[in-house]
Amino acid sequence: MLNFTVKQLTAELAARRVSSVEVAEFFLKRINALGKTLNAFVSVDADKTLAAAKAADGLIAAGKAGPLTGVPVAHKDIFCANGWLTTCGSKMLANFRAPYDAHVIEQFNTAGAVMV
């Protein structure tokens, strides 16, 4: 999965050769394994990610998948994402959880992406 392009991953998901939950679990494990070394994530909410992946699998099964349904996406914490930490790298915003989605996050959500 690590070397799939988005096009390849969406094809695998659409053909149901891999599930969104499997993809999410794979990347969550990678984040956990490399997290302290890379320090790339301010926060990770595995429960939210897995719930979104499960919902994506339901959309795929129902034939209602969008162009990115089930594809994991990590966003920089300068973009507000409803309920996610949005610190902008500032200690003043260390506990700020956005009450809305930025336009780019709305677009990812509409396309079916799974936020990590």
N, C-alpha and C positions, 0 to 999 in steps of 0.2 A: 504493500500500500504506500509505503514511503516514497517510492519512485513513480507513482501514477501521476499523470497530468490530471487536471480537472476534467477534461474530456473523457479520459480513460475511467476515472473514478465514477463519473455520472453514468457511464455505460455499464459499469459493473453493478452499480446500485439499481439501475433501471432493469437490468436482466436478473436481478436478485441473486447474483452470485456471491454478493457480500451484502450485509445489512448495514444500515446507518448506525445501529448500536455497536456493531463490531468495529466499524471505522472509528467511531467516537472513543470506544474503549482503547483501541490501538493508540490513538493520539494522546489520550489522557495518560496512558502508561509511559509514552515517550516524554511527555511534559514532566511527569513525576521523576523519571529516571535522570533527566538532564536539567531539571529545574534549578538546583543549587549551583550547577556549573554555569549555565547560560544566564540565569536571572532575567529571563525574558518576559515573565508574566507577573503582573502586580497581584492578580488573584485568579484562581480557577475555581469554578463552581461545577464540580463533577455531576452533582444531582441535576442541576438545570440542563447541563449539556446532554446527559443521558435521557432526560425526559424529552428534550427537543428531538433527539435522535429516534426515540421510540415513536414520537408523533410523525416524524419524517417517514419511518417505515410504514406507518399506517397510510400515509398519503400515497406512497409508492404502490402499496398493495391495492389501493382503491383506484389507481390510474389517475391520480390528481397531482402528480409531482410537478414542481416548478423546475426551472433550469438548473438550480443548485440544490435541490432537495437532497438532504443527507450529507452534503459536503461540509466538512468542518471549516470554520473560519475564525481566526483570532483577530481581534481588532485592537488598535492602539487605544490606551485609556484616555485619550484626548477627545474621543467620540462618545457622546452620551448613549448609553444603552440601558433601557429601563430595568432597574433593579440591580445592575452591575456596578461595581466600583468604577468611578470616573475620577481619578486623582490628578490627572494632568501632570504627574510627577511632582506634585506639591504636598508638603506635609499639612498645609492648611486644609486640603481636600482629602486627607487620608481616609476618612470614613464616609465620603459623599457617594451616595447611590443615586444615580440619575432617575428622575421621575418620568422620563420620556426617552424616545429614541431619536438620535440624530438622523437626518435624511439618509445618509449612507447606510446606517444600520437598518432603517426601514426597508431600503432596497434589498439588502441581503436577506432580511426576514421574508419579504414578499417573494423572493426567488427560492426560498426554502432552505437557505443555509442554516447550519447548526453552529451556534456560537460556542466557542470554547473559552 
